[in-house]
Amino acid sequence: MTSTASSEPPVGGGPRAGADSGESLTGRDREAADIDRTLNDPDGPRIIFVVGERGAGRTVFLRAAARRHGAAGGAVLSVDCVPGDALRPYLLVLRLVKTLEQHRPSPYGPRRTGDPVAEMTAAVEQGDRAAAAEALTRALAHAAPAIVVVDDVQYADPASVDLLGGLDMTQAAPGVRLVLSLLRPGGVAGRREAPSGADAAGLLPVRHPAARVIEMAPLARGEVAALLAQRLQAVPDGALTGLVHETSRGLPAAIDILLAEWARHGEVLTAGRLALLYGGRLLPTAPRDNRFTEALRALGEPAEKVASGLSVLWPLGPAVCALIAEVYGLSAADVQAGLRELLDAGIVEELPVREDGATRGWRFRVPLTEYAVRERLGPLERGRLAAAAVQALWAAEDRTGGGDERGGWIVGAEPAAYLVAEADAGTYLPDRIVEAGPLIDPERAVTELVAATERMGRAPGRRFTLRWLMAAAQLAGKTATRDELLLARAMRALVEADHRSVRGAVEELLQSAAGRGGPSEESLQIGISALVGATSGAGLFLELSHMTEARWWWPLGLPPAAVALGRALALRCLGRWGAAEDVLGQSEAQWSAGAAGVLPEVYRGIAELVRGRPERFRRSLTLPEIGGLSEQGRQMVTLVQVQQLLNSGDLREAADLLAARRMTVEETPAFVRFQWRRLEGRWDEAMGHLRWLRANGHPVASSLDIHLYPERATVLLLARGRIGATRRLIADIREGLGPLAEPRHLLDRAEAEVARVLGDPAEAVRVLRRGVETARTHGEVFATDELLAELAGLLVQAGDFPGAAECVRRLEEIAARTESGRSRLLWLVASARLHAAGDPDAARKHLTDAVALARSREQPFETATTLRAAARLGENPSALLTEAYELLGQVGAPLWRFRTRTDMRRARVPVPDHDQAMAEGDQLLATLVSEGLRNRQIAAVLGLSPDAVANRLTRLFARTGARSRTELATAVLRRSMPAADW
């Protein structure tokens, strides 16, 4: 026990384990106002109790309250209780008397009676309760005004607690108050009739009904989000907030433990102003000791054994006691004794009872404790507990045909084995099967794991199913079933963008099947596609370059056709489309007819499409042999085709294809969903997918056949004023591609757009010409339509009409060859710009057709861009600009919305909602400032003069009170949506 006497806040006993020693009171504003109001009220209660469960932040709260009181001139006395104090009767009272006597005011002069400290010491030695009470009462009566803070009263000796329970504070001197902090475990059922120690301390508020009790309740989800934002200096994404709130149950200490563990492993990533978990990690690996596990260890046996058993078995309801006794060889009495200790310590709580009053079971109060205890179990101990759970549930199902908590299972004389409603019924049994491993029936285990995986569906976000499939494959032995499970795991990992799992599953498949003659042709194609895709998705370009050579594949013992497919896929991932097409063409005869030829045909069709010949790819969309593929084969073919359609901007055709194949966009990988949401105009969701990819280790420079997704992110970033972020992303992609991947002209489109926005059209023209030449050199046609359209518009502005006409001619040729809706739309708009001055009738006709085509494609940003072009060249811009303005607001493109407002004012078109427009302008200006742009650059971006930008900034500085550009950006952007960040 420690004590201090000072006008400063108490120091206390030092920080707890973990990172919870900060002084933040996030989420405690109401409680802080409550204690301040009570302490400042001269007629307020003389005793204040601060009550909360372990980890609620009582000590931090008391320190902050004491600091505020001391800063206002009040005196603060501190007495802290620590574990072990309970062994020394009247120790707390003795400490209180000593502390109060040290604060005795001088006006009382020399004592005319005995020394309270000496009297108290004698009372302690003799165990004299009356003398102790008298000494404490006298010390309180003669003390100067002060608050006496006593922290962790639950550790105090029972004799002192009993005395404090009968204390009459009306005899204390004016201005003297006691502030007592104590642990309230909560959830304790059936207390003993004669409470003592911590139990007795918990009853102190009951014995002082006039006291003020301040409850430190767990934080709500919103308060958890605010605490995370403060700790991380970034806005936590919804998934991170939900996970922390659920795992910590809103206890600040548990939150800080989680953050400290994640920080130790580098698992929290800050993306812009957002914070999210890296690498798909859910909870920390092997968490260190913390206050929750230390409290459990202090109980010793049998409580620790019971807690270990509960960490695995608690979802089985009342049956858990018998199972724990069986696994650990404990008696029923030992299990009940351990359970009672866990309940009394607040580590475990009883589940809400049934309507008939029957016990339903128990669970850990803080899920973090359950996780930490379970993670520390050895593999054998964990396997035995898991096997007990699996066998109990299987036995119950065999006897009754299944059941749940409402119906229950009756198994012999023991309590029913069922999953309580609080458990995750979808994951509990398969998770236990995985942990039990060879201790249970392998055939039944495989069946259960496969069924559980199928029930979860194919949508991403269920990475735990990879663990189930891996365990099922191990239990299946060296059989054809194992091959199917490994292939299923590879496909599921592909959708999850888990490249390591994809590679591991495919390599294991090829090695395990080699001794049996290898997998089927279709399985080989799927596996090779997944393997090369995972290698490229991880940005392993050196490995990809080796995979273009046949010798890399020889050790796997694959047939020549499979080697050719692997080489071709690696070549296309490196941007070497011509070589990929050649390899696929040369190996065409080596594949069997029917379903085995579908994937090679699809890949060859894509290679020809990129080089300007779309016929084979179009035919592949309706190949009748697709119906003869396995589920994994259809999924792979569909993903490849949908990805290419989205790359080409054909959203409607991609939607039709998914519907025909009975798939949904939610079942596709994140980079596909990004493209989909981007085209749909749901940009916040699209950026969320990009952040997820980044948090899961997906490099911005991955395979050249799918790197469109980060390149297309530049469109969104630029539209939101993120000029600096756009330039960094382009540089990161170029650097990541390195010397092994051939140049990609689409990056030139993005780079040229940045130059154009920054007011450097000459640089934009130079970069676009470079891109067009790069595509011509490599024999590529795909995406050159965008380069030519941009170049034509810039050349018209520069007065180079012959050069613009050549671009339009080549653009028309591409549109005719590819039959692409995007290419035709770009050609129509470029033609209208070219003919606007010389042939206005032709220009109007092209614009009318362009607007109709854009609306039919139902892509909001594309439509808005077309409408803006039509409005600038047409005769009646009012309706077009208003529609474009609304669409740009829907997708969240403030830069182009600002430009559209400028066009509307010039055309005398009313701008709706002036206040909203002002707020958007402020946020855009602050964003451009935060991106490091100078006033002249901002003027170019916004289409204003430098003086106009300076005037706007001056007004914004005045409104916000900011003193620097950094303060200005912070003041304005904290009100903006973080979803705009990369």
N, C-alpha and C positions, 0 to 999 in steps of 0.2 A: 504494500500500500504506500502511496506517495501523497504528499500534501504540499501546497504552496499557499502563500498569502501575498497578494499583489493587486494593484489596480489594473494589471495587464491580464489578458486571457490566460487560462490555464494551459500548461504545456501537455499534460496528460502523460500517458505511458508509452508514447512512440507509435509509429504507424503500424497498422496490421499487416499481415502477409498480403502480398499483392500490391496493386497500385492504387489503393483507396485512401491515401493519406492526404489528398488534396483538400482545399478549404471550400470547394464549390458547394453551393446550396441549390443547384439547379433542381427544380421541381419541388422545392420546400418553401416557396414564397408564403403560402398561407400559414404554415406552421411558424415561420420566422416572425411574421407579423403578429401571430398569436402570443408568442413568448415575449416579444418586445412590449406589446400592449400590457400584458400582465405585470411585467417587471416595472413598468413606468407608472402603474396605477397605485397610488399610495394606499388605497383601500382594497387592493386586490388580494387574492389568496396568498398566505404566507408559505405554503408548500406547493411546488410545481413538480409534477412527474413527467418525464419525457420517456415514453414507452415505445418500444419497437422490437421486432425480432432481429436475430443475428444478421448483420450486414445492412440494416436499414439506415445506418449513418448517424446514430445517436451521438457518438463522440464528436464527429465533425460539426454536427449541428450545435452541440453545446459550446464548442470552441468559438464558433462564429458568433453565437449569441453573447458569450462572455466578452468577446472582442468589441462588439458594438456597445455593450454596457460600459466597458472600461473606457472606450473612446468618448463616451458621453460624460465621463467624470465619475462614474460609479466604481465602487470597490468590488473586487472579485476574489473570493477565496476558493481554493480547489483542494478536494480530497478525492483521490482515485483509488478504487478497489481493484485488486488483481487476484487471479487464481491463487489459492492457498490461504487467503485471509480467513476463510471459514473455520480454520483449525484453531484460531486464537480468539477466545470469547472476549467480547467488548472492545475489540481492536478498533473498529470503526468509530465507536463513541469516543474512545481515547484520542484518536486522531482529530476528531471534530473539536473536542475541548481544547487541545493544544493549539489548533489553528485559530480558534476564536479568541483564546487568551492572547495570542500574539497580536491580534487586531483590537485589543482592549483600548478604548479611548482614554486619553490623559485626564479628562475632567473628573473621572471617578477617583483619581488619586490613589493613595496607598490603601490596600485592602484592610478592612477592619475585621474580616472573618478569614477563614482558612483559604488555602490555595486550591482552586478547583482542579488544577492539574495533579497536584499531590493527592488530593482526595480521589480523583478518578483513577490514579495509578493504584492506590490502595484498594479501591473497589474492584479493579480488574484482578488483582492478586487474590482477593477474598471471594470473588464471584458474587459481589453484593449488588443486586439489581437496583435496589432502592437508592443506594449511595451513588451508583452510576447515573441514574436518572436525575438525581439532585444536582450532581456536578454539571451535567449537560444543560439542565434548565438554567442554572446560575450563569454558565458561560454565555448562553444565548441572551439572557436578560441584560448582561453587562457589555455586550459586544457593540461595536460601532456599526452604523448602517453598511450593509454589504449583502451580496448574494453569495451563498455557499453552495458551490457546485460539487456534487458527489456523483462520479461517473461509475457505471457498472456495479450498481448496488447488488446485483445478483451474486456477486462473489463475496459479499460481506458475511461476517459471522452471524449465525442465527440469533445469538443473544442481543447483538446490536440492532438487528432487524426487528426483533420483538420489541425492544425498547423504543425504536423510532415509530413503531406502529401505534404506541400509546402516547406519543409526544404531544404536549399541549403548546402549540406555537403562539397562543395568545399572551404567554408570559415572556416571549422574546422581545428584545428592544425594538423600538420603531425602526423600520427600514431594513430589518434582517429577514432574509428569506432563504429557504432551502430549495435547491433545484436538484432533484434526484433522477438519475438516468438508470433505467433497469431493463433487462432483457425480458421480453415477453415471447416465449417460444411460439405460442399459438397452436391451435389444433390439438391440444392435449386433452384427451378424454379420460374422465374418471380419476381425478386427483386423489391422492391419499388423504385420509381424514385428518391426519396430524402433519400438516406441511412443515417443512424445515428447509433451510438453505435457500437455494434459488426459488423454490416453490413458495416459501414464506415471503421472500422479497416481492414476488409477483403479486401477492395479496395486499401490499402496502397501500395502493390507491383505494382499495375497498375499505381499509381502516381509517382513511382520511377522506370522507365524502365531500368535505368542503374544499379539498385541494383542486388545483387545476391540472388536468391530465391532457397532455399533448401526445397524440398518437402519431408515430412515424410510419404511416402506411406505405406499402410498396408503391412505386411510381407507376403511373398509367403509361400506356404506349406512347402517347405524345410527349410525356415528360422524359421517357427513355430516349426518344429521338433527340430532344433538346440536350440531354446530358451527353449523348454520343457526339452531337455536333460540337459541343464545348470541348470534349476530350480530344476529338480528332481534328478540330479546326476545319471541318468540312461537313457537308450535309450527308447524313447516312442514307443509303437507298432503302427502299421499303423492305427488301428481303433481309438486309442486315438488321434493321430495326426490329422486325418481327422475330428473327432468330434470337436476338439478345433479350428481348422482352420475355419471350417464352422460356428461355433457358435460365434467366436470372430471376424470373417472377418479379421484376421491377425493383430488386434490391441493389442499391448503388454499389455495395462492396462486390457483389457477384458480377456486376457489369464491369467494374474495373479489373477484376480478375480475368475475365474473358478478354478484355482489351490488352492487358499485359501479356497474356499467353499468345494472342495473335501477333502482337508486336514482336515478341521474342522470336517467332517463326517467320516474320515478315509477310504475314498473310492478310494485312489490310492495305488496300491500294487506294490512293486518292487520284481520282480522274476529274480534272478540272476542280469544281467545287463539290464534287461528290465523293463519298467514301463507300467502298464495297469490298467484299472478301475476294481474295486472290485465289485462283486455282481451284475454284469449286469447293474449297474447304468449308465444312460446316462448323464443327467444334474443334478446339485445339487438340493436337496430338499429345498424349501423355501429360496432362496438366500437372503442374507442380503442387506441392502442399499449399493450402490456403486456410483461412480461418474456419471454413466449413469442414474440411477434412481433419483439421487439427481438433476440432470439437468432437468429432467422431472418434478419433484415436484416443482422446482422453477418457472415453468411457471404457475402453478395454474390452475383454471378452465377457460374456458371449455377444455383446452388442455389435462388435465389429463383424463377427461371422454372420449375424443376422442381417446386418446392413449389406454385406457382400451378396448374400442370397437375394435380398430384396432388389438389388440393383439389376438383377436379371429376371426375377420371378414375380415381382409385385403385380404385373398385369393379370395374374391368375387368381386374384381375389383371395378368399379365405383359405384356399388350398395351399397357399404359399408356406404356411407354418409347417405343415406335414412334409412338404417337399424339402424345405431347408433342413429339417431334422434328419431326413433320410440322406441327403447329400453330405452333410457334415458330421453325421453320427451324433447329433445332439439329442437330449431328451426334450420332450414337449415343454417341460417346466423351464429349461434353459432358453428355449426359443422365446417363450412368453416373457421371461425376465429381460432378455435382450431387447425385445420389442418394446417393453415398457420403458426401458432406459432411453431408447431412441425417441419415443413419444415425449417423454418428460423433458428431454434435451432440445426438443423442437427440430430435430433432424428429420423425423418422419411424422406424418400426420395421418389420421384415420380418414378414409373416404367417407363421404356422406352416407349415412345408414339408409337401409331400405325403409319402405313405409311401415313394415312390421317391426322395425327396430333392429333387424339383424345386421351384423357386421358385413360390410362388402369388401373390406381389405384395407391396405395401407399403401402409401406412396411417399417419396421424398418431398419435403416441402419445397426444396430448391432443386430443380432438375439438374443444375450444374453439379450438385453433390452426387446425384445418382450417376451422372456420366463419369465423373472423376473416379468414383469407387469402382464402377464397372471396367473402366479402362485400365485399372491397376491390377485386375485379376490376371493370374497366370493363365496360359492357354488351356492347361488341363482342368483347372478349377472352373474356368468359364465354360469349357466344353461339357463338363459334368452337369453344371447348372442348366445349360441350354438343353442338353439331352433330357434332363428331368422334365423340363417344360414341354418339349416336343412330345415325349412319350405320354405325358399326362393328357395333353390335348388329343393326341391320336387315340388313346385308349377311350377317352370319353366319346369321341366321335364314333368309334367302332361299336360302342355299346348302345348308343342312342341315335346314331345317325346325325349327330351335330346338334348345336344349340348355341344360345348366347346368354347374356346376363339376364335377359327377361325371362327366358324359359329355364335356363340352367341345365346342368347335367348332374345326374345322381350317380355317383360312382362309389359303390360300397358304403362303408360307414364314414368315410372321410368327407370333408367338405367338397362341394362341386368344383371341378376344374373348368373354368370358363374365362374368357377375356372380359375384363371390366370395361365399362363404357369409356372410361378415361384413357384406355390404351389405344394404340394405333392398330386396329384390326387388320389393316392391309399389309403391314410390314412386320408385325411382331413374330408370327410363326416362321416366315422365311428367314428372318434375321437369326432366329434361334437355330434353325436347321443348318445355316451356314456355320455357326459357331460350334454346333454339335459334331459336324463332320462325320467321321467313320463310327461314331458311337451310336448311330441310329441306322435304320433300314435304308440303304442307299437307293434302292429302286423307288421306294415311296418318296424319299427325299427329292429325287430328281423330278418326279411327277409334280410334287407340291411346288417346287421352285419354278418350274416352267409355267405352271398354271398361275402362280402369283405374278410372274413377269407379264404374262398376257393380260391379266386383269388391269395392270397399270397402263396399258395402251402404249402407243409409240411416240407420244409427245415428249419433247425434251424436259429436263428438270427432274428426272427420276434416275439419277446416276447410280443410286443404290442398287438398281436392278442389275448393273454390270457385275456387282459382287455376287448376286444370286446366280447369274448365268455362269460365272467362273467356277463357283462351288459345284453347280450341277455338272459342269463338264468334268471336273475332277472326280466326282462321285460316279460318273457314267463309265469310267474306264476307257480303254482303247477300243471304242466301238464307233459305228457310224453315227450313233446318237451324239457322241462327243463332238464329231465334226459339225453336226447341225447346230449344236449349242455354241460352239466356238464362232461359227459364222453369224449366228444370231447376236452374239455378244459384240462382234465386230461392227455389225450394222447399227446396233443401238449406240455403241460408243461413237460411231460416225455422226449420228444425229446429235449426240451430246458434245461434239467437238472435242472429245477426249482422245487425242491423237496417240498417246502412249498406249492406251488400252486397245485401240484399233490395231496398232502394230503388233502388240503382244499376242492378241487373239489370232491374227492371221498367221503369224510366224509359227505359233503353236499348232494351228490347224495344218499347215503345210508339212511340218515335221512329223506330227502324229499320224497323218494319213499316208505318209510316204511308204511305210512298211506294208500297207494294204493296197498298194497300187494307186494311191492318191485319191483325192476327192473327185467328184464329177466335174465335167467341163464347166457347167454353169457355176458351181461352187468356186472353182478356180478363178473364173472371171470376176465374180463378186469379191472374192478375197483379194485378188491382185488390184482391183479398182480401189478397194478400201485401203490397202497397204500404201499404194502410191499416193492416194489422196491424203492420207494421214501424214505421210512424209512431206508432201508439199504444204499441207496446212500448217505444219510446224515450222515451215521456213527452212528446212534442211536442204539447201540447194546443192551443197557438195554431195550429199547422199543421192539426191536426184540425178546429178550428173553421172554418177557411177551406175545408177539404175538404167541409164540409157544404153548401157553396154550389156551384151548377152552374158558375159562372164560373171556379172554380178548375180545373175539368176541361176547359174549352173549348180551351185551347191544345194539348191532346193529340189533338184531332180525333177523339174517341170518339163512338160512336153514343149516342142518348139513353138507351137501356136501361143501357148501361155507366156513364154518368154517374149515373143514378139509383141503381145498385148502390153506387157509390163513396160517394155522399152518405149512403145508408142505413147503410153500414158505419161511416162516420165518426160519424154520429149515435148509433149504439149504443155506440161506444167512449166517447162523452161521457155515457153514461147516459140519453140521450133516447130511450127505447125506444118510446114512443108515436109520436113523429115518424118513427122508423126504420120502424116497422110500416106507417105510412101511405104512406111513399115506396115501400116494396116492394110494397104492395098496388096502388098506382096504376100501377106499371110492369110488373105481372105479364103483361099482354097483349103487351108489347113483345118478350118473349123467345121464341125459337123453341121448338118442342115437342121432347121427348126429352131427351137429355143436357144440352143447353144450359140447361134450366130447373131443374136439380137444385140448384145452389148457391143461387140466389135463393130457392128453396123451403125449403132448410135454414135459411137466415138468417131468413126470415119465420117459420118454425116456432119458432125460438129466441126471437124477439121476442114471439110470442104466449105461449110458455111462461113467460117472465118476468112476463107480465101475467096469468097464471093460466089460460091455455088451452093445455094440452099436446098436444091431439089432432094438430095438424099436425106438430109435432116428432116425435111417436111414429110417424106415418105415414112421415116422411122417413127413418127408420132402415132401412126395408125397400123403398125405392123401386126398382123393377126397372131404371129408367134409369141407376142408379149403375153397373151392369155395362157400360154403353156409354161410360163416361168414360175418358179417357186415364189413364195411371199417375199423373201429377201431379194430375189432377182427383180420382181416387179418394183419393189421399193427403190432399188439402186437405179434402174432404168428411169423411173419417174423423177427421182431427185436430179439426175444428170440433165434430163430434158427440161424440167421446170427451171433449173438454174440457168440454162442457156436462153430460154424464152424471156426470163426476167432480165438477163444481161442485154437482150435485144429490145427491152422495153415493151414486150408483149404481155401485159398483165392479164388481159381478158383471156387470151389463149392459154396462159399458164393456169388460170382458174378453171377453165373448162377441162384441161388435162387432168388436174388433180381430182376434180369431181368424177371424171370418167374412170379414174383408177381407184376411186373410193378412198382417197386420202384427203387430209386437211392441211392447211398451211402450218398449223400448230405442230404437225408431225415432221416438220422439216428442220434442218440445222439452222443455227442462229444467223449465219451469213445469208442464207436464202430468205429467212424471215425479214432481215434488214432490207433487202432489195424489195420485197413485197410491200412492207409497210411504207417504204420511201415512195414507191410508185402510187400507193393508195393515198398518200398525203398524211399519213399518221407518223409524223416525223419524230415526235417525242418517243414513241415506241421503237422506231427505227434506231434512234440513238441509244436507247436502252439496250438493244441487242448488241450494238457495237461495244458498249461499255462491258457487257457480259463477256464478249469475246476477249476483250483486253484483260479483264480480271481473270480469265481462265487460261491465260498464257498464250493466246492466239496472236502471233505477230502481225503487224500491219502490212508487212511485206511477205506474203505467202505465195502460194502457187500463182503463176501468171494467168491461169485459166479461171481463177476465182478471185484474183486480187481486186476485181472491180468493186467489191463491197467497200474497202477503205477509200478507194479513189472516188467512189460516188459519195462518200461522206463529206468530201470537200464541197459538194454542192450545198449540203445542208449547213455546214459550218460557215461558208461564205454568205449564205442567205441570212444568217443570224449575226453577221458582223464580226465573225471570228477570223479576221484576216490573218493574224499571226499564227493561230492554231492551224489554219489551212496550209500556210506555207511550211510549217513544221511537219505536218502530216505528209505533204508531198516529198519533202526532203527525207523523212524517215522511210518512206516507201522506196525511194530511189536508192538510199543507202542499204536498205535491207535486201534489195534484189541483187546487189553486188555484181561482180563481173560474169558470173555463170549464167545469169538470166539475161536474155537479150532485151534491148530497150522496148518499152511499151508506149505506144503513141498516145494512149488515153491520158497518161500523166501530163503530156503536153497540152491537152485540152484544159485540164485543171490549172496548170501553171499559166496558160495564156489568159484564162478568165481572171485570175488574180491580178495579172498585169493590167488587164483592161479596166478592172474595178479601181485600181490605184491610179488610173489616168495615164497609162503608158501604152497607147495603142500600137506604137511601132514595135515595142517588145512583144506584145501579144501576137502581132503578125509574124514576127520572126520565129517565135516558138511554134505557132500553128503550121507554118511552112515546114519546119523541122519535123513535126509530127507526121504531116502528109508524106514527106519524103521517106521517113522511117517505115511507115506502113507500106509504101510502094516497094522499097528495097526488100522487105521481108515477104512480099506477095500477099499482104493482108488487106482485106476490104472492111472487115468488121469494125464498126465504130468510127471509120473515117468520115461517115456522114456528118457527125457532130463537128469534126475538125473543119470540113469544107464549109459547112453552114456558118460557123463562127467567122471563118476567114472571109467568106463572101460578104458578110455584113460589115466587117472592118474595112475591106477594100472599097466598098460603096461609100462609106464615110470619108475615106481618103481620096475619093475621086478616081480610083483605079477601076473603071468600069470594065475594061477588057479582062483584067485579072479576075474580077468578080464574076463575069460571065463564064469564064472557064471553070471556076469552082461550081457554079450552078449547073453547068453542062455535066460535069462529072458526078455531081450529086443526083441529077436526074437519072443518069445511067445506073448508079448504085440502087436507087429506089426501084427502078424497073427490074434489075437483075435479082434483087433480094426479096421483092414484094413485101418490104417491111413498112409497117404503118408509121413507125418513127421516121424512117428515111423519107417517106413521101411527105410527111408533115414538115420536116426541115426544108425539103426542096420547095414546097409551096411558099413558106415564109421567106426564104432566101430569094426566090423568083420575084415575089411581090416587092421586096426591097430594091432589087435590081431594076424593076420596070416602073417604080413609083413615079419617076420624073418623065421618062420617055413614053410610056404606055400605061397611063393610069387605069384604063379599062381592064387591061390584062392583070394589073396589080390588084384591083378590086376583086376580080374573079378568083385569083389565087388566094386572097385573104378570106373571102367567103368560104371557099373550100377548106382552107386551113382551120378556120374556127369550127366548122361543122365536124371535121375529122378529129380535132382535139377534144371536142365535147363527147364524141362517140367513144373515145378511148378512156374516158373517165379517170384521168390522172390529174389531180387538182393543180399541181405546180406546173406541169406541162401546159395545161389549159390556160392558166393565168399568164404564163409567158407568151403564149400565142395571142391572147386577148390584148396584152399590152402592145405587142408588135402591130396588131391590126388597128388598135386605137391611134397609134402614132402615125400610121399611114392612111387611115380611113377618114371619112368625112363626118361621121357621127360618133365621137368617142365616148360620150357620156355613159351609155349602158355598158360598153365594153370595159371601161376603166372601173366602174363600180363593181362589176362582177369579178374582175381580176383582183381588186382590192379585198373583197370578201374572201376569195379563195386563198390569197396569200396570208390572210389572217387565220384561216383554218389550219394551214400547215405550219404556221409559225415561221414566217420569213420576213422579219422586220426590216431588213435592208431594202428588199425589193418593194415592200409595202411603203417605205419612206419615199422611194423613187416614184412609186405610183401616186402617192399624195402630191408630189411635185407636178406630175403630169396632169392630175385632176385640177389643181389650182390654175395651171396654165390654160387648161381647156374650160375653165370656169364651171367645173363640176363640183357640187357640194361634197365635202368630206364629212362622213357621218361621225358622230361622237367625238367632239373636239377634245374633251378632257382625256379620253383614252388615247387619242392620237398624240397629245402632248406627252403623256406618260411613256408611250412607246418611243417617241423621239428622244426623251431623256435617257431611257434605258439603252437605246442604240448608241447614243453619243457616249455614254459611260462605258459601254462595251468596247467601242473603238479606242477610247482612251486607255482602257485596261489592256488592250492588245498592243500597246506601245506605239500607236500611230501619232505622228506630229500633226499639227493643225492643218498644214498644207495637204498631207495625205488624207486626213479626214474630209477635207473639202472635196478632194477628188472622188472619194468613195460616195459621199452624199450628193454630189453634183451641186455644191454650193461654193461661194467664194471664201477664201481664208478669213476675211473680215467677218462674214456671216457666222462662220464657225466660232471665231473668237467671241463674238457677241453672245452666241448661244451658251458657250462655256461660262462666260461671266455671269449670266443669269442663273445658270445651274449651280455655280459656286455659291451665289447669294442665297438661293433657295435651300440648299443643303447645309450651308455653314462649313463646307469642307475647305481646308487650307492647302491642299495639294491635289494633284491629279490622282494619286493613289487613294486618298481619302474620298475623293469624289466618286471614283469607280466603286469603292466599297460601299459607300452610303446608298448609291442608287441600285447596284446590282444585288444587294442582299434582299431586295424586294422582288427580284426576277426569279423565274423558274430555273432550277439547276439542271433541268433535263436538256438544256441547250449545250451542255458541256460534252466534250469528247473525253 
